[in-house]
């Protein structure tokens, strides 16, 4: 009976290890996966970046493995006692300058967006003389104009979001 239970537990561990190694391979791991927390593991990829992945049924480090690290926690460190502080008036002045710069950037970006939309003309700008004979050139210019409009729209959205986040 004990031999059967030992075999069963070893079989389950081997199945879990195969799943973990499969997931690690899928994630492009070049290092041994390290247990993070719950079903989550972490490893290094060829580019040096960290790859995180879940292993269903993985409730911790591999049985018998040395990777029993504690779960990774991101905790905000306390400010050191001698750390310089900025008084409220100085910070308010900095926020005002930042708000002004962002407002100026937003105005400029909205102007560029309006110009781009005018040039794009809702996807049907007038063809240039050299584009009349070459439809591919015309389609390429339309694609570039559409991309320019899209970039300016994203910039306007980001600037508005940034302005809204200022206290």
N, C-alpha and C positions, 0 to 999 in steps of 0.2 A: 504494500500500500504506500509506504513512504517513498519507495523508488518511483512509483507512478506519479506521486505529487511532485517529487523533485524533477522528473522528466517534464511534467506539465508546466511547472514554473520556468524551467529552462527554455522550453519551447515558446512560451509567451515572451520571455526576454529576448529570444532570438528574433521573433516576429517584430517586436518593438524596435530592436536595433536595425533590422532591415528597413523598416519604415523610416526611422530617423536618418539612416544613411541615404535612403532614396530621396528624402526631402532635402537633405544637405546637398546632394548632387544636383537636384533640380534648382536649388538656390545658387549654385555656382561656388560652393564652399571650397576653399583650399586648405582650411584649417579644421581641426576637430570641433564639432558643434559644442557649445557650452550652454548649459541649462540657465535660463533666465528666470522664468516664473510660470506656474501653471503648465500649459502645454507649449510654451514659447521657448525657442532656442535661438542662439546667435552664433555666427561664424564670420570669418574674414573671407572676402572674395579675392579674385586675382588682381583687381584694381586697388585693393587695399581698403575698400569700403566694407562696412559691416552689413551683413544680410540677416534679417530676422525672419523666422518662419515658425509655423505651428505644426505640431505633430499630434494628431488626434490620438487620445489615449495615453499621451506622454504626461505622466503625473510627476515628473521629476527627473533627476539625472539617471543615466543608465545604471542598472544594478551592477555593483562591483566596480563602477568607474570612479576615477578620482575627481571628476568634474562635479563636485558637490558645492560649487560656489553659492554664495547667498544671492538671492534675487536682486537684480539691479533696480535701484530706486533713484529717482531724480528728486532730490531734496534741495530746497533753496537754502543756500548757505547764509548764515547770519553776517551782517555787516560788521567788519572789525571796528573796535572801539576808536581807533585813531583815524578812521577813514574820513576824508574831507566831506563836508556837507555844504550844500548850496542853500542860501536863504531864499525865502519865498519870493521876494521881489526880483532877485536875479533870475530865478527860474521862470517867473512870469514874463520877464523881458525876453528871455530866450524863446519861450513859447510864442510870444508875439512876433518875434523875428521869423521863426519857423513858419507860423501861420501866413505871414506876408509873403515869404518866399514860395510857399506851396500855392497860395492864391495867384501869384504872378505866373507860376508854372502852369496852373490850371487854365488861366486866361489864354496863355500862349498856345497851350495844347488844344483848347476849344477852337481857337482861330485856325490852327492847322487842320483840325478835324473838319471844320466847315469848308476850307479850301479843298481838302481831299474829297469830300462828298460832292462838291461842285465838279471837280475833274472827273470823278467816277460816274456822275450823272445816272445814278440808279442802275449801273451795269450796262449802259448803252451810250458811251461817249462817242462823239463824232470821230470817224477814223481819220488819222493823219494821212497826208498824201502818199507816203511810202507804205502805209498799211493797206491801202485800197487794193493793191495787187497781191498782197500777202496776208491772208486771213490768219495765219499762225502768229504773225507779229501782232496783229490786233488783239487776238485772244490772250497773248502773253502780256500785253499792256493792260488789258482789263484785269487780269489776275494780279498784276503788281499793284494796280490802283485799289482793288478790293482788299489786298493785304495791307496796304497803307492805311485805308480807312479803319480796318480792324485793329491795327496797332494803336492808332490814335484813340479809338473808342476804349480800348483796354487801359491806355494811359490816363484818360479822363476819369474812368471808373476808379483806378488806383489812387489818383490824386484826391478825388472826392472822399474816398474811404480814409485816406491819411488825414485829411482835414477834419473829418468827423471824429477821429480818434484823439485829436488834441484837446486837452482839458480846457 
